[in-house]
Amino acid sequence: MEIDIMKLKDREIKALLFDMDGTMFDTENLSVIAWQEVSKSLGFEVDPGFIVSCMGLTSKLIKEKYIKEYGDIVPYEVFRERELKFMRDWTDKNGVPIKAGLVETLDFARKNGLKRGVATSSMKQRAMYSIEKSGLLPYFDVIITGDMCEKSKPEPDIYLLAADRIGADIKECAVFEDSHNGIISASRSGAYAILIPDVVPVDDEMKAAADMTLGRLDDIIPYLGERPDAN
């Protein structure tokens, strides 16, 4: 039976907004491998903590951080080109690694009239490649990418734009995030912020920003609509 208005705690939820890397797709782990393998091939090693600190940032901010930390060793453009090639080659061979529960959550949302959107710090070309390659493009009503906003996560702009484009008040949106910058962005926007931990260690600030923390995406399904303990 379809539910006209979905409820999450005391909110009416009309849209689900998803971060991409680490939330929809298991690409954060792949990114760590890519950075490490490419840096070694170029004669240096990137600290894993530095890689984690870049997660959830736009390409512009990652470039600034890289240049400050490693720019005297290998130019960013050289490193970035090889890192992207590593990711593309792996994806072309193995497909996009879809996170557990994503398809089930999208199916549930579509069946029950919830709008679906993506809000990713990745640039449009890379984001669309991953989403199209995954076969999930038809599920989404809007896709907002990092080059569409002047301010990146942890600022709330990308989620506010996604809510506007999808036609819902931000308070009517549930956001799924895995990174520090992402969950802070979701919280600041006023959306219902759901943390699905991935590579980034969960710290106290992330815990405070999250309205709910779940193990996998489709763990949300019992909370949409009337919950078992609602009465």
Phi and psi in degrees as GROMACS dihedral restraints (atoms count N, CA, C in turn):
[ dihedral_restraints ]
;  ai    aj    ak    al  type     phi  dphi    fc
    3     4     5     6     1   -77.4    20    10
    4     5     6     7     1   147.4    20    10
    6     7     8     9     1  -109.5    20    10
    7     8     9    10     1   125.8    20    10
    9    10    11    12     1   -68.8    20    10
   10    11    12    13     1   -46.3    20    10
   12    13    14    15     1  -122.9    20    10
   13    14    15    16     1   121.6    20    10
   15    16    17    18     1   -87.8    20    10
   16    17    18    19     1   140.8    20    10
   18    19    20    21     1  -121.9    20    10
   19    20    21    22     1   133.7    20    10
   21    22    23    24     1  -123.6    20    10
   22    23    24    25     1   107.3    20    10
   24    25    26    27     1    55.4    20    10
   25    26    27    28     1  -120.9    20    10
   27    28    29    30     1   -99.6    20    10
   28    29    30    31     1    15.9    20    10
   30    31    32    33     1  -110.2    20    10
   31    32    33    34     1   150.1    20    10
   33    34    35    36     1   -93.5    20    10
   34    35    36    37     1   119.1    20    10
   36    37    38    39     1  -104.5    20    10
   37    38    39    40     1   124.2    20    10
   39    40    41    42     1  -115.3    20    10
   40    41    42    43     1    -9.8    20    10
   42    43    44    45     1  -150.3    20    10
   43    44    45    46     1   146.1    20    10
   45    46    47    48     1  -113.7    20    10
   46    47    48    49     1   128.0    20    10
   48    49    50    51     1  -117.3    20    10
   49    50    51    52     1   131.2    20    10
   51    52    53    54     1  -117.7    20    10
   52    53    54    55     1   130.1    20    10
   54    55    56    57     1   -65.3    20    10
   55    56    57    58     1   160.1    20    10
   57    58    59    60     1   -99.1    20    10
   58    59    60    61     1   -72.3    20    10
   60    61    62    63     1   -68.8    20    10
   61    62    63    64     1   123.5    20    10
   63    64    65    66     1    88.5    20    10
   64    65    66    67     1   -15.9    20    10
   66    67    68    69     1  -110.9    20    10
   67    68    69    70     1   -58.3    20    10
   69    70    71    72     1   -81.2    20    10
   70    71    72    73     1   -42.1    20    10
   72    73    74    75     1  -121.6    20    10
   73    74    75    76     1   143.4    20    10
   75    76    77    78     1   -82.9    20    10
   76    77    78    79     1    60.3    20    10
   78    79    80    81     1  -101.4    20    10
   79    80    81    82     1   -11.3    20    10
   81    82    83    84     1   -67.8    20    10
   82    83    84    85     1   -44.2    20    10
   84    85    86    87     1   -62.3    20    10
   85    86    87    88     1   -41.1    20    10
   87    88    89    90     1   -64.1    20    10
   88    89    90    91     1   -37.7    20    10
   90    91    92    93     1   -64.3    20    10
   91    92    93    94     1   -40.0    20    10
   93    94    95    96     1   -60.3    20    10
   94    95    96    97     1   -45.6    20    10
   96    97    98    99     1   -62.2    20    10
   97    98    99   100     1   -43.6    20    10
   99   100   101   102     1   -61.8    20    10
  100   101   102   103     1   -47.2    20    10
  102   103   104   105     1   -60.7    20    10
  103   104   105   106     1   -44.1    20    10
  105   106   107   108     1   -67.3    20    10
  106   107   108   109     1   -45.1    20    10
  108   109   110   111     1   -67.0    20    10
  109   110   111   112     1   -42.6    20    10
  111   112   113   114     1   -68.4    20    10
  112   113   114   115     1   -42.6    20    10
  114   115   116   117     1   -62.4    20    10
  115   116   117   118     1   -41.0    20    10
  117   118   119   120     1   -62.4    20    10
  118   119   120   121     1   -39.8    20    10
  120   121   122   123     1   -66.7    20    10
  121   122   123   124     1   -21.4    20    10
  123   124   125   126     1   -98.9    20    10
  124   125   126   127     1     3.4    20    10
  126   127   128   129     1    94.1    20    10
  127   128   129   130     1    15.4    20    10
  129   130   131   132     1  -147.8    20    10
  130   131   132   133     1   173.4    20    10
  132   133   134   135     1  -126.5    20    10
  133   134   135   136     1   131.4    20    10
  135   136   137   138     1   -87.9    20    10
  136   137   138   139     1   132.3    20    10
  138   139   140   141     1   -67.1    20    10
  139   140   141   142     1   131.6    20    10
  141   142   143   144     1   -56.1    20    10
  142   143   144   145     1   -34.7    20    10
  144   145   146   147     1   -63.7    20    10
  145   146   147   148     1   -34.0    20    10
  147   148   149   150     1   -66.8    20    10
  148   149   150   151     1   -40.8    20    10
  150   151   152   153     1   -60.7    20    10
  151   152   153   154     1   -46.5    20    10
  153   154   155   156     1   -61.2    20    10
  154   155   156   157     1   -38.2    20    10
  156   157   158   159     1   -66.1    20    10
  157   158   159   160     1   -18.8    20    10
  159   160   161   162     1   -88.0    20    10
  160   161   162   163     1   -13.9    20    10
  162   163   164   165     1   -68.0    20    10
  163   164   165   166     1   130.7    20    10
  165   166   167   168     1    92.5    20    10
  166   167   168   169     1    -3.6    20    10
  168   169   170   171     1   -95.2    20    10
  169   170   171   172     1   159.3    20    10
  171   172   173   174     1   -74.3    20    10
  172   173   174   175     1   164.3    20    10
  174   175   176   177     1   -59.6    20    10
  175   176   177   178     1   -35.4    20    10
  177   178   179   180     1   -62.1    20    10
  178   179   180   181     1   -46.6    20    10
  180   181   182   183     1   -70.3    20    10
  181   182   183   184     1   -36.1    20    10
  183   184   185   186     1   -62.7    20    10
  184   185   186   187     1   -41.7    20    10
  186   187   188   189     1   -60.0    20    10
  187   188   189   190     1   -44.3    20    10
  189   190   191   192     1   -62.2    20    10
  190   191   192   193     1   -42.9    20    10
  192   193   194   195     1   -66.3    20    10
  193   194   195   196     1   -42.7    20    10
  195   196   197   198     1   -62.3    20    10
  196   197   198   199     1   -47.7    20    10
  198   199   200   201     1   -60.5    20    10
  199   200   201   202     1   -40.4    20    10
  201   202   203   204     1   -64.8    20    10
  202   203   204   205     1   -36.4    20    10
  204   205   206   207     1   -92.3    20    10
  205   206   207   208     1   -40.6    20    10
  207   208   209   210     1  -131.3    20    10
  208   209   210   211     1     4.2    20    10
  210   211   212   213     1   -59.8    20    10
  211   212   213   214     1   -26.1    20    10
  213   214   215   216     1   -79.1    20    10
  214   215   216   217     1   -11.2    20    10
  216   217   218   219     1   -93.0    20    10
  217   218   219   220     1   -57.8    20    10
  219   220   221   222     1  -137.7    20    10
  220   221   222   223     1   128.5    20    10
  222   223   224   225     1   -54.4    20    10
  223   224   225   226     1   142.6    20    10
  225   226   227   228     1   -58.3    20    10
  226   227   228   229     1   -41.1    20    10
  228   229   230   231     1   -60.7    20    10
  229   230   231   232     1   -38.5    20    10
  231   232   233   234     1   -66.9    20    10
  232   233   234   235     1   -48.1    20    10
  234   235   236   237     1   -62.2    20    10
  235   236   237   238     1   -46.8    20    10
  237   238   239   240     1   -62.7    20    10
  238   239   240   241     1   -41.6    20    10
  240   241   242   243     1   -60.6    20    10
  241   242   243   244     1   -43.4    20    10
  243   244   245   246     1   -72.2    20    10
  244   245   246   247     1   -35.8    20    10
  246   247   248   249     1   -65.9    20    10
  247   248   249   250     1   -42.6    20    10
  249   250   251   252     1   -65.5    20    10
  250   251   252   253     1   -38.1    20    10
  252   253   254   255     1   -64.1    20    10
  253   254   255   256     1   -42.2    20    10
  255   256   257   258     1   -57.6    20    10
  256   257   258   259     1   -46.2    20    10
  258   259   260   261     1   -65.3    20    10
  259   260   261   262     1   -44.1    20    10
  261   262   263   264     1   -64.4    20    10
  262   263   264   265     1   -45.5    20    10
  264   265   266   267     1   -60.6    20    10
  265   266   267   268     1   -42.5    20    10
  267   268   269   270     1   -64.6    20    10
  268   269   270   271     1   -44.3    20    10
  270   271   272   273     1   -67.8    20    10
  271   272   273   274     1   -40.1    20    10
  273   274   275   276     1   -60.5    20    10
  274   275   276   277     1   -35.7    20    10
  276   277   278   279     1   -82.1    20    10
  277   278   279   280     1   -39.8    20    10
  279   280   281   282     1  -111.2    20    10
  280   281   282   283     1   -11.9    20    10
  282   283   284   285     1    86.1    20    10
  283   284   285   286     1   170.5    20    10
  285   286   287   288     1   -78.8    20    10
  286   287   288   289     1   124.6    20    10
  288   289   290   291     1   -76.2    20    10
  289   290   291   292     1   103.4    20    10
  291   292   293   294     1   -82.2    20    10
  292   293   294   295     1   133.8    20    10
  294   295   296   297     1   -69.5    20    10
  295   296   297   298     1   147.6    20    10
  297   298   299   300     1   -57.9    20    10
  298   299   300   301     1   131.3    20    10
  300   301   302   303     1    88.6    20    10
  301   302   303   304     1    -5.2    20    10
  303   304   305   306     1   -66.1    20    10
  304   305   306   307     1   -51.4    20    10
  306   307   308   309     1   -61.7    20    10
  307   308   309   310     1   -40.7    20    10
  309   310   311   312     1   -62.6    20    10
  310   311   312   313     1   -40.3    20    10
  312   313   314   315     1   -67.9    20    10
  313   314   315   316     1   -42.3    20    10
  315   316   317   318     1   -65.7    20    10
  316   317   318   319     1   -40.7    20    10
  318   319   320   321     1   -61.2    20    10
  319   320   321   322     1   -45.5    20    10
  321   322   323   324     1   -61.2    20    10
  322   323   324   325     1   -45.5    20    10
  324   325   326   327     1   -63.1    20    10
  325   326   327   328     1   -43.4    20    10
  327   328   329   330     1   -65.4    20    10
  328   329   330   331     1   -42.3    20    10
  330   331   332   333     1   -63.7    20    10
  331   332   333   334     1   -33.6    20    10
  333   334   335   336     1  -102.1    20    10
  334   335   336   337     1    15.8    20    10
  336   337   338   339     1    78.7    20    10
  337   338   339   340     1    17.2    20    10
  339   340   341   342     1   -88.0    20    10
  340   341   342   343     1   132.6    20    10
  342   343   344   345     1   -72.8    20    10
  343   344   345   346     1   154.6    20    10
  345   346   347   348     1  -130.8    20    10
  346   347   348   349     1   133.5    20    10
  348   349   350   351     1  -141.0    20    10
  349   350   351   352     1   158.6    20    10
  351   352   353   354     1  -113.5    20    10
  352   353   354   355     1   137.6    20    10
  354   355   356   357     1  -134.5    20    10
  355   356   357   358     1    97.1    20    10
  357   358   359   360     1  -121.3    20    10
  358   359   360   361     1   144.4    20    10
  360   361   362   363     1   -74.0    20    10
  361   362   363   364     1   -13.9    20    10
  363   364   365   366     1   -65.2    20    10
  364   365   366   367     1   152.5    20    10
  366   367   368   369     1   -70.7    20    10
  367   368   369   370     1   159.7    20    10
  369   370   371   372     1   -57.8    20    10
  370   371   372   373     1   -45.4    20    10
  372   373   374   375     1   -60.3    20    10
  373   374   375   376     1   -45.6    20    10
  375   376   377   378     1   -69.9    20    10
  376   377   378   379     1   -41.1    20    10
  378   379   380   381     1   -63.0    20    10
  379   380   381   382     1   -46.9    20    10
  381   382   383   384     1   -66.6    20    10
  382   383   384   385     1   -35.9    20    10
  384   385   386   387     1   -58.2    20    10
  385   386   387   388     1   -48.8    20    10
  387   388   389   390     1   -65.7    20    10
  388   389   390   391     1   -45.2    20    10
  390   391   392   393     1   -67.7    20    10
  391   392   393   394     1   -43.5    20    10
  393   394   395   396     1   -65.8    20    10
  394   395   396   397     1   -42.0    20    10
  396   397   398   399     1   -62.7    20    10
  397   398   399   400     1   -32.2    20    10
  399   400   401   402     1   -74.2    20    10
  400   401   402   403     1   -19.2    20    10
  402   403   404   405     1    82.8    20    10
  403   404   405   406     1     9.2    20    10
  405   406   407   408     1   -99.5    20    10
  406   407   408   409     1     1.3    20    10
  408   409   410   411     1   -52.9    20    10
  409   410   411   412     1   -42.0    20    10
  411   412   413   414     1   -61.6    20    10
  412   413   414   415     1   -17.4    20    10
  414   415   416   417     1   -73.7    20    10
  415   416   417   418     1   -21.8    20    10
  417   418   419   420     1  -103.5    20    10
  418   419   420   421     1   138.7    20    10
  420   421   422   423     1   -85.4    20    10
  421   422   423   424     1   -34.6    20    10
  423   424   425   426     1  -142.6    20    10
  424   425   426   427     1   151.3    20    10
  426   427   428   429     1  -133.8    20    10
  427   428   429   430     1   115.8    20    10
  429   430   431   432     1  -109.3    20    10
  430   431   432   433     1   128.9    20    10
  432   433   434   435     1  -116.8    20    10
  433   434   435   436     1   167.5    20    10
  435   436   437   438     1   -60.7    20    10
  436   437   438   439     1   -28.5    20    10
  438   439   440   441     1   -80.5    20    10
  439   440   441   442     1     1.9    20    10
  441   442   443   444     1   -96.8    20    10
  442   443   444   445     1    -4.4    20    10
  444   445   446   447     1  -129.4    20    10
  445   446   447   448     1   139.9    20    10
  447   448   449   450     1   -71.9    20    10
  448   449   450   451     1   -39.7    20    10
  450   451   452   453     1  -104.9    20    10
  451   452   453   454     1   132.5    20    10
  453   454   455   456     1   -96.2    20    10
  454   455   456   457     1   172.1    20    10
  456   457   458   459     1   -56.7    20    10
  457   458   459   460     1   137.4    20    10
  459   460   461   462     1   -88.0    20    10
  460   461   462   463     1     5.1    20    10
  462   463   464   465     1   -67.1    20    10
  463   464   465   466     1   153.2    20    10
  465   466   467   468     1   -84.1    20    10
  466   467   468   469     1    -1.5    20    10
  468   469   470   471     1   -54.2    20    10
  469   470   471   472     1   -42.6    20    10
  471   472   473   474     1   -65.9    20    10
  472   473   474   475     1   -34.5    20    10
  474   475   476   477     1   -78.4    20    10
  475   476   477   478     1   -33.1    20    10
  477   478   479   480     1   -65.2    20    10
  478   479   480   481     1   -40.2    20    10
  480   481   482   483     1   -66.5    20    10
  481   482   483   484     1   -41.8    20    10
  483   484   485   486     1   -61.2    20    10
  484   485   486   487     1   -43.6    20    10
  486   487   488   489     1   -63.2    20    10
  487   488   489   490     1   -41.9    20    10
  489   490   491   492     1   -62.9    20    10
  490   491   492   493     1   -45.6    20    10
  492   493   494   495     1   -68.4    20    10
  493   494   495   496     1   -29.5    20    10
  495   496   497   498     1   -86.6    20    10
  496   497   498   499     1   -11.1    20    10
  498   499   500   501     1    83.1    20    10
  499   500   501   502     1    35.1    20    10
  501   502   503   504     1  -134.6    20    10
  502   503   504   505     1   147.5    20    10
  504   505   506   507     1   -64.5    20    10
  505   506   507   508     1   143.1    20    10
  507   508   509   510     1   -58.8    20    10
  508   509   510   511     1   -30.2    20    10
  510   511   512   513     1   -72.2    20    10
  511   512   513   514     1   -11.8    20    10
  513   514   515   516     1   -94.1    20    10
  514   515   516   517     1     7.0    20    10
  516   517   518   519     1  -110.6    20    10
  517   518   519   520     1   138.1    20    10
  519   520   521   522     1  -104.2    20    10
  520   521   522   523     1   130.6    20    10
  522   523   524   525     1  -112.5    20    10
  523   524   525   526     1   136.1    20    10
  525   526   527   528     1  -108.7    20    10
  526   527   528   529     1   124.4    20    10
  528   529   530   531     1  -140.2    20    10
  529   530   531   532     1   157.8    20    10
  531   532   533   534     1  -123.4    20    10
  532   533   534   535     1   -19.9    20    10
  534   535   536   537     1  -103.1    20    10
  535   536   537   538     1   166.9    20    10
  537   538   539   540     1   -61.8    20    10
  538   539   540   541     1   -54.6    20    10
  540   541   542   543     1   -61.5    20    10
  541   542   543   544     1   -35.8    20    10
  543   544   545   546     1   -67.4    20    10
  544   545   546   547     1   -47.4    20    10
  546   547   548   549     1   -70.4    20    10
  547   548   549   550     1   -30.9    20    10
  549   550   551   552     1   -65.9    20    10
  550   551   552   553     1   -43.1    20    10
  552   553   554   555     1   -59.0    20    10
  553   554   555   556     1   -46.3    20    10
  555   556   557   558     1   -61.5    20    10
  556   557   558   559     1   -43.7    20    10
  558   559   560   561     1   -65.0    20    10
  559   560   561   562     1   -44.7    20    10
  561   562   563   564     1   -64.5    20    10
  562   563   564   565     1   -28.3    20    10
  564   565   566   567     1   -70.4    20    10
  565   566   567   568     1   -24.0    20    10
  567   568   569   570     1    98.7    20    10
  568   569   570   571     1     0.0    20    10
  570   571   572   573     1   -73.9    20    10
  571   572   573   574     1   169.0    20    10
  573   574   575   576     1   -81.3    20    10
  574   575   576   577     1   111.8    20    10
  576   577   578   579     1   -94.0    20    10
  577   578   579   580     1   118.5    20    10
  579   580   581   582     1  -113.5    20    10
  580   581   582   583     1   121.9    20    10
  582   583   584   585     1   -96.9    20    10
  583   584   585   586     1   125.9    20    10
  585   586   587   588     1  -117.6    20    10
  586   587   588   589     1    91.7    20    10
  588   589   590   591     1   -57.1    20    10
  589   590   591   592     1   143.5    20    10
  591   592   593   594     1  -134.3    20    10
  592   593   594   595     1  -115.8    20    10
  594   595   596   597     1   -76.8    20    10
  595   596   597   598     1   -40.0    20    10
  597   598   599   600     1   -69.1    20    10
  598   599   600   601     1   123.1    20    10
  600   601   602   603     1   -60.7    20    10
  601   602   603   604     1   138.2    20    10
  603   604   605   606     1   -80.1    20    10
  604   605   606   607     1   119.7    20    10
  606   607   608   609     1  -106.1    20    10
  607   608   609   610     1   179.2    20    10
  609   610   611   612     1   -63.0    20    10
  610   611   612   613     1   -35.3    20    10
  612   613   614   615     1   -66.1    20    10
  613   614   615   616     1   -38.6    20    10
  615   616   617   618     1   -66.5    20    10
  616   617   618   619     1   -42.6    20    10
  618   619   620   621     1   -60.8    20    10
  619   620   621   622     1   -41.4    20    10
  621   622   623   624     1   -68.6    20    10
  622   623   624   625     1   -33.4    20    10
  624   625   626   627     1   -76.1    20    10
  625   626   627   628     1   -28.5    20    10
  627   628   629   630     1   -79.1    20    10
  628   629   630   631     1   131.4    20    10
  630   631   632   633     1   -78.7    20    10
  631   632   633   634     1   -23.9    20    10
  633   634   635   636     1  -156.1    20    10
  634   635   636   637     1   141.6    20    10
  636   637   638   639     1  -120.8    20    10
  637   638   639   640     1   127.6    20    10
  639   640   641   642     1  -126.9    20    10
  640   641   642   643     1   160.5    20    10
  642   643   644   645     1   -80.6    20    10
  643   644   645   646     1   -34.0    20    10
  645   646   647   648     1  -150.9    20    10
  646   647   648   649     1   164.1    20    10
  648   649   650   651     1   -59.5    20    10
  649   650   651   652     1   -46.1    20    10
  651   652   653   654     1   -76.1    20    10
  652   653   654   655     1     0.6    20    10
  654   655   656   657     1   -64.3    20    10
  655   656   657   658     1   -16.2    20    10
  657   658   659   660     1   -74.6    20    10
  658   659   660   661     1   -23.2    20    10
  660   661   662   663     1   -56.1    20    10
  661   662   663   664     1   -43.9    20    10
  663   664   665   666     1   -63.8    20    10
  664   665   666   667     1   -19.1    20    10
  666   667   668   669     1   -91.4    20    10
  667   668   669   670     1    -7.5    20    10
  669   670   671   672     1   -91.2    20    10
  670   671   672   673     1   126.4    20    10
  672   673   674   675     1    87.2    20    10
  673   674   675   676     1  -159.8    20    10
  675   676   677   678     1   -73.1    20    10
  676   677   678   679     1   122.2    20    10
  678   679   680   681     1   -76.9    20    10
  679   680   681   682     1   156.3    20    10
  681   682   683   684     1   -56.9    20    10
  682   683   684   685     1   -30.9    20    10
  684   685   686   687     1  -101.2    20    10
  685   686   687   688     1    16.7    20    10
  687   688   689   690     1   -62.8    20    10
  688   689   690   691     1   -28.3    20    10
